[in-house]
Amino acid sequence: MVFNEPDTIADSVSMVAAATHLFKFSYMKTKDLTAGKSIKSPTFSVAGHNYNILYYPQGLLKEPNSIDRFLVIHCKSAVTASFGFIFLNKHGVPTSKACDRATFTFSPKRNDHGFRDIIKRSDLKAEFVEGDYFTLVCSVTIPCDSHKELPKQLVNSVVPFSINENFAELLESKEMADITFEMDGQLFTAHKLVLYARSPVFKAEFSGRMAESKMKTIKIKDIQPVTFKAMLYFIYSDSLPDMSDKDIPIVTQVQHLYKAADIYLLDGLKAICEEMFIRNISVDTVISSLALAEEHGCHELKDICLNFASMPKHQEVGNHGDAAAANNDSEDDDGTDSSDYGTYDEDDGTDDDDEDTDSSDDDDN
């Protein structure tokens, strides 16, 4: 493998946690590839699954000026993933041109999905190439219900209990509460020790060095009661209460909750809010979500908003495997690595069954 060499076409660098990856491609070493020829990225992992990016500089099919990109998931059962691609311009800034996002259920027999963009090679070079390289960012989000589950026998052997439920009941019962918060005439009681353990801000307030440490009631001015109540519920239970308030749109509630989480340095709550932004993104909410992402430095959410805003400009390719069947000129994969092209698929890069997927994994290793 030659991915660590200076002349590498594709190299992988983790950007944000395990869900967003950056890939650099050589323009000169890809410009002469023919239609149906792909470059495969190094393997990366998200939520227990392995992934590759297949990049077709001249498109999967014989279509002029087509640049195709596919995500391949090596899975043994169905996995639903929200994923997107976005090009960085020559200044390293995400651009609304040539960016896409979709949600797709992958399976062993349909383990790839992607996009086709009609871009002239001259435009690609002028806008995105810097020092012979251009950069493609791929972000992948796996919903919680698509994560690998514990084996049934292991689940059944665990004694049923939930400390989160117990703490939520403690909050609801108000037993032994020793602090009260007041806002807009509403009162909320809580336990200093729990707040101290969960939030660095509450820890500082109750440490004895600040006036709040001796107060029995603290007045809150910058947070709405419904938002503070939801935040308290998260602090005690690591989850959110029912937020299906017909009078307040869910995204508006989450925006307020995110700001409260930012104030009290609750990173777990911020992560939940970001996931809810993604799941509820629409033409009505993308602008406000993008503004919040800019304000708080949420790079992944910003990329997703930009991808969503630009999706109507591009044509989504349904299934890589189906399209590849129409390419009769593809050659057989000889399973070799090329020192000139990195990992280079001699065929269309399609994995049609579990056996092909396994051999793809062996190549990566």
Secondary structure, DSSP 8 states (H G I E B T S, - for coil): --TTSTT-S--EEEEETTTEEEEEEESTTTTT--TT-EEE---EEETTEEEEEEEETT-SSS-TTEEEEEEEEE-SS-EEEEEEEEEE-TTS-EEEEEEEEEEEEE-SSS-EEEEEEE--HHHHHHHH-BTTEEEEEEEEE--GGGS----HHHHHHS----HHHHHHHHHHH-TT--EEEEETTEEEEE-HHHHHHH-HHHHHHTSSSSGGGG-SEEE--SS-HHHHHHHHHHHHHSS------TTS-HHHHHHHHHHHHHHTT-HHHHHHHHHHHHHT--TTTHHHHHHHHHHHT-HHHHHHHHHHHHGGGSEEE--HHHHHTT-TT--------BTTTBSEESS-----SHHHHHHHHHHH-
